[in-house]
Amino acid sequence: MAGNPPGHGVSAHTRVTGIIGWPVEHSLSPAMHNAAFASCGLDWVYVAYPVDPDRVASAVTGLAAAGVAGLNVTVPHKEAVLEVASAVSPAVEAIGAANTLIPDGDGGWYAENTDAHGFITAVDEVVRLDLSGKVVVMIGAGGAAKAVAYALAERGATLRVANRTLERAAALGDPVPLTPDAIADAMRDAVMVVNCSSLGLGDETVPPELPVESLQAGQVVMDAVYRPSGTPWLRAAAERGAVCVDGLGMLLHQGARSFTHWTGVDAPVEVMRAALLVS
């Protein structure tokens, strides 16, 4: 590819990709994608763009006009970007949220969702579950939760959703009040519990809305909140004998799928995984 060799700085030939969110400074995606570009010999770079929620449309439109080659979208923008997408994938149409924007060839963006793929692939790496007719409890009803709900419905699961706004929860499954007692009760016969909220993002203790005492040995617990060392909730779940799925796996596999959408190249998954683990 024309331009500077990967790892030797950017040039006028370097293709730019990135992630938008608010906040976004904590994102591990730049480390993961830049390692992948270097591994594949691509003169591409990935950066983080903090975008105020009131400026999503203008930011996304401007980045398209500037020739940005691809974007990831994180909270709280996964629904807002649909307003400026020229077209959406069938998955985005079903989910109602996008985490990946791909140039449409006409100066705009095609909206895709790779979160559902990332979630179910991360779970399958740890444990292959027969979810048909089985109860799964999900905490949260935002953009990531919509993708998780879509993936679980594809596997035939019965979903119970805990959220502050019960109307949003009811759009995804059987609504559950966001209280420790209600969530603990919903969890008792569940084969899996998934945290798709921001609960525990900055905490060093387990939030009360993520009950520990109700977790059972063998129950699958997945936390979309990611930390290289695992979240306090996942560590507590492991101590009770739960099968734990770290959010880094979902981040990895959604990112790998986005990488391929942008570049047309098979993603170097193990390179990307290694970059996440040392970030």
C-alpha positions as CSV (number, residue, x, y, z in Angstrom):
1,M,0.0,0.0,0.0
2,A,1.2,3.5,-0.8
3,G,2.4,5.7,2.0
4,N,4.5,5.2,5.0
5,P,5.1,1.6,6.2
6,P,2.9,0.8,9.3
7,G,4.6,1.9,12.5
8,H,6.5,4.7,10.8
9,G,4.1,7.5,11.5
10,V,1.1,8.8,9.6
11,S,1.2,10.5,6.2
12,A,-1.2,11.9,3.6
13,H,-1.8,8.3,2.5
14,T,-2.8,7.0,6.0
15,R,-6.4,5.9,6.3
16,V,-8.1,7.1,9.5
17,T,-10.7,5.2,11.5
18,G,-11.8,5.7,15.1
19,I,-14.4,5.6,17.8
20,I,-17.0,8.2,19.0
21,G,-18.4,8.3,22.5
22,W,-18.9,10.4,25.6
23,P,-16.7,9.8,27.4
24,V,-14.3,7.8,25.3
25,E,-10.9,8.3,26.8
26,H,-11.0,5.0,28.6
27,S,-11.5,3.0,25.4
28,L,-9.2,0.1,24.6
29,S,-10.2,0.1,21.0
30,P,-7.4,2.2,19.7
31,A,-4.7,-0.1,21.1
32,M,-6.6,-3.2,19.7
33,H,-7.1,-1.8,16.2
34,N,-3.8,-0.2,15.7
35,A,-2.1,-3.5,16.6
36,A,-4.3,-5.2,14.0
37,F,-3.4,-2.6,11.3
38,A,0.3,-3.0,12.0
39,S,0.0,-6.8,12.0
40,C,-1.7,-6.8,8.6
41,G,0.7,-4.2,7.1
42,L,-2.0,-1.6,6.6
43,D,-1.2,2.1,6.6
44,W,-4.3,2.8,8.8
45,V,-4.7,4.4,12.2
46,Y,-7.5,4.4,14.8
47,V,-8.2,7.3,17.1
48,A,-10.7,8.2,19.8
49,Y,-13.1,11.1,19.2
50,P,-15.0,12.4,22.3
51,V,-18.3,13.7,20.9
52,D,-20.8,15.6,23.0
53,P,-24.3,14.1,22.8
54,D,-25.6,17.3,21.4
55,R,-23.2,17.2,18.4
56,V,-23.4,13.7,17.2
57,A,-25.0,14.4,13.9
58,S,-22.6,17.2,13.0
59,A,-19.6,15.2,14.1
60,V,-20.5,12.1,12.2
61,T,-21.4,14.0,9.1
62,G,-18.1,16.0,9.3
63,L,-16.0,12.9,9.8
64,A,-17.6,11.3,6.7
65,A,-16.8,14.5,4.7
66,A,-13.2,14.4,5.9
67,G,-12.9,10.9,4.4
68,V,-12.7,8.9,7.7
69,A,-12.6,5.2,6.6
70,G,-14.7,3.8,9.4
71,L,-16.1,4.4,12.9
72,N,-17.1,2.5,16.0
73,V,-19.8,4.0,18.1
74,T,-20.0,3.6,21.9
75,V,-22.3,4.9,24.6
76,P,-24.4,7.0,24.5
77,H,-24.4,7.4,20.7
78,K,-25.5,4.0,19.4
79,E,-29.0,5.1,18.7
80,A,-28.4,8.7,17.8
81,V,-26.1,7.8,14.8
82,L,-29.0,6.2,13.0
83,E,-30.5,9.6,12.3
84,V,-27.6,10.4,10.0
85,A,-27.0,7.0,8.4
86,S,-27.8,6.7,4.7
87,A,-28.7,3.0,5.2
88,V,-28.8,0.3,7.9
89,S,-28.1,-3.4,8.0
90,P,-30.9,-5.9,8.8
91,A,-29.3,-6.4,12.2
92,V,-29.4,-2.6,12.9
93,E,-33.0,-2.5,11.7
94,A,-33.9,-5.3,14.2
95,I,-31.8,-4.0,17.1
96,G,-32.4,-0.3,16.7
97,A,-28.7,0.6,17.5
98,A,-25.4,0.7,15.6
99,N,-21.9,0.3,16.8
100,T,-20.1,0.4,13.5
101,L,-20.3,2.9,10.6
102,I,-18.9,2.0,7.2
103,P,-18.4,4.5,4.3
104,D,-21.3,4.1,1.8
105,G,-19.3,5.2,-1.2
106,D,-21.4,8.3,-1.6
107,G,-20.1,10.5,1.2
108,G,-22.3,9.0,3.9
109,W,-22.4,6.1,6.4
110,Y,-23.9,2.6,6.3
111,A,-24.8,1.6,9.8
112,E,-23.9,-1.9,11.0
113,N,-24.1,-3.7,14.4
114,T,-21.3,-6.1,15.4
115,D,-22.1,-6.1,19.1
116,A,-24.5,-9.0,18.8
117,H,-21.8,-11.1,17.0
118,G,-19.2,-10.0,19.6
119,F,-21.4,-11.0,22.5
120,I,-22.4,-14.5,21.4
121,T,-18.9,-15.3,20.1
122,A,-17.4,-14.3,23.4
123,V,-19.9,-16.5,25.3
124,D,-19.3,-19.5,22.9
125,E,-15.5,-19.2,23.5
126,V,-16.1,-19.9,27.2
127,V,-19.2,-22.2,27.2
128,R,-21.6,-23.4,24.5
129,L,-25.1,-23.1,25.9
130,D,-28.4,-24.5,24.7
131,L,-30.5,-21.4,25.3
132,S,-33.7,-22.5,23.7
133,G,-36.5,-21.9,26.1
134,K,-34.0,-21.0,28.9
135,V,-34.2,-17.9,31.1
136,V,-31.5,-15.2,30.8
137,V,-31.5,-12.1,33.0
138,M,-30.1,-9.0,31.5
139,I,-29.4,-5.8,33.4
140,G,-29.7,-2.6,31.3
141,A,-31.7,-1.7,28.2
142,G,-29.4,0.6,26.2
143,G,-27.7,0.2,22.9
144,A,-25.5,-2.7,23.9
145,A,-28.3,-4.4,25.7
146,K,-30.4,-4.3,22.5
147,A,-27.7,-6.1,20.6
148,V,-27.4,-8.7,23.4
149,A,-31.1,-9.2,23.4
150,Y,-31.1,-9.7,19.7
151,A,-28.4,-12.4,19.9
152,L,-30.2,-14.2,22.8
153,A,-33.5,-14.1,20.9
154,E,-31.7,-15.7,17.9
155,R,-30.7,-18.6,20.3
156,G,-34.3,-18.9,21.6
157,A,-33.8,-17.6,25.1
158,T,-36.5,-16.2,27.3
159,L,-35.3,-12.8,28.5
160,R,-36.0,-10.9,31.7
161,V,-34.7,-7.3,31.6
162,A,-34.0,-5.1,34.6
163,N,-33.8,-1.4,33.9
164,R,-34.7,1.9,35.6
165,T,-37.2,2.6,32.9
166,L,-39.5,-0.4,32.7
167,E,-40.9,0.7,29.3
168,R,-37.5,0.3,27.8
169,A,-37.1,-3.1,29.5
170,A,-40.4,-4.3,28.3
171,A,-39.3,-3.6,24.7
172,L,-36.7,-6.3,25.1
173,G,-38.2,-8.9,27.4
174,D,-40.1,-9.4,30.6
175,P,-39.5,-6.2,32.6
176,V,-37.9,-6.4,36.1
177,P,-37.6,-3.4,38.5
178,L,-34.0,-2.3,38.9
179,T,-33.8,-3.2,42.6
180,P,-31.5,-5.8,44.3
181,D,-34.4,-7.9,45.5
182,A,-36.3,-8.0,42.2
183,I,-33.1,-8.8,40.2
184,A,-32.1,-11.5,42.7
185,D,-35.5,-13.1,42.4
186,A,-35.4,-13.0,38.6
187,M,-32.0,-14.6,38.7
188,R,-32.9,-17.8,40.6
189,D,-33.9,-20.0,37.7
190,A,-31.7,-18.2,35.0
191,V,-29.0,-20.1,33.2
192,M,-27.2,-16.8,32.4
193,V,-27.0,-13.3,33.9
194,V,-25.7,-10.4,31.7
195,N,-24.8,-6.9,32.9
196,C,-25.3,-4.6,29.9
197,S,-25.5,-1.4,32.0
198,S,-22.7,0.9,33.2
199,L,-23.1,-0.5,36.7
200,G,-19.6,-1.3,38.1
201,L,-17.8,0.7,35.5
202,G,-15.9,2.8,38.0
203,D,-16.6,0.9,41.2
204,E,-14.1,-1.1,43.3
205,T,-17.0,-2.8,45.1
206,V,-20.0,-4.7,43.7
207,P,-23.0,-2.4,43.1
208,P,-26.1,-3.6,45.0
209,E,-28.0,-4.0,41.7
210,L,-25.7,-6.8,40.8
211,P,-26.6,-9.3,43.4
212,V,-23.9,-11.8,44.3
213,E,-25.7,-14.0,46.9
214,S,-28.2,-15.2,44.4
215,L,-25.6,-16.5,42.0
216,Q,-25.3,-20.2,41.7
217,A,-22.4,-22.6,40.8
218,G,-22.5,-23.3,37.1
219,Q,-24.5,-20.2,36.3
220,V,-23.0,-18.2,33.4
221,V,-22.3,-14.6,34.3
222,M,-21.2,-12.1,31.6
223,D,-20.2,-8.4,32.3
224,A,-20.2,-6.1,29.3
225,V,-18.2,-3.7,31.5
226,Y,-14.6,-4.6,30.8
227,R,-11.4,-4.3,32.8
228,P,-8.2,-6.3,32.0
229,S,-8.3,-7.7,35.6
230,G,-12.0,-8.3,35.6
231,T,-14.7,-6.4,37.4
232,P,-15.5,-6.8,41.1
233,W,-18.8,-8.5,40.2
234,L,-17.1,-11.1,38.0
235,R,-14.5,-11.8,40.6
236,A,-17.3,-12.3,43.2
237,A,-19.2,-14.5,40.8
238,A,-16.2,-16.7,40.2
239,E,-15.8,-17.2,44.0
240,R,-19.4,-18.6,44.0
241,G,-18.6,-21.1,41.2
242,A,-20.2,-19.2,38.3
243,V,-18.8,-19.5,34.8
244,C,-17.6,-16.0,34.0
245,V,-17.4,-14.3,30.6
246,D,-15.4,-11.1,30.6
247,G,-16.5,-8.1,28.6
248,L,-13.1,-8.0,26.9
249,G,-14.2,-10.9,24.7
250,M,-17.2,-9.0,23.4
251,L,-15.0,-6.0,22.8
252,L,-12.6,-8.2,20.9
253,H,-15.0,-9.9,18.6
254,Q,-17.2,-6.9,17.8
255,G,-14.0,-5.1,16.9
256,A,-12.7,-7.9,14.8
257,R,-15.9,-7.9,12.8
258,S,-15.8,-4.1,12.4
259,F,-12.1,-4.3,11.2
260,T,-13.1,-6.7,8.4
261,H,-16.0,-4.6,7.4
262,W,-13.7,-1.6,6.9
263,T,-10.6,-3.2,5.4
264,G,-11.9,-6.3,3.7
265,V,-9.1,-8.2,5.5
266,D,-9.6,-11.1,7.9
267,A,-9.0,-9.7,11.4
268,P,-5.9,-10.9,13.3
269,V,-8.0,-11.9,16.4
270,E,-5.1,-13.2,18.5
271,V,-3.1,-10.0,17.9
272,M,-6.1,-8.0,18.9
273,R,-6.6,-10.1,22.0
274,A,-3.0,-9.7,23.0
275,A,-3.2,-5.9,22.6
276,L,-6.2,-5.8,24.9
277,L,-4.6,-7.8,27.6
278,V,-1.6,-5.5,27.8
279,S,-3.5,-2.2,27.6
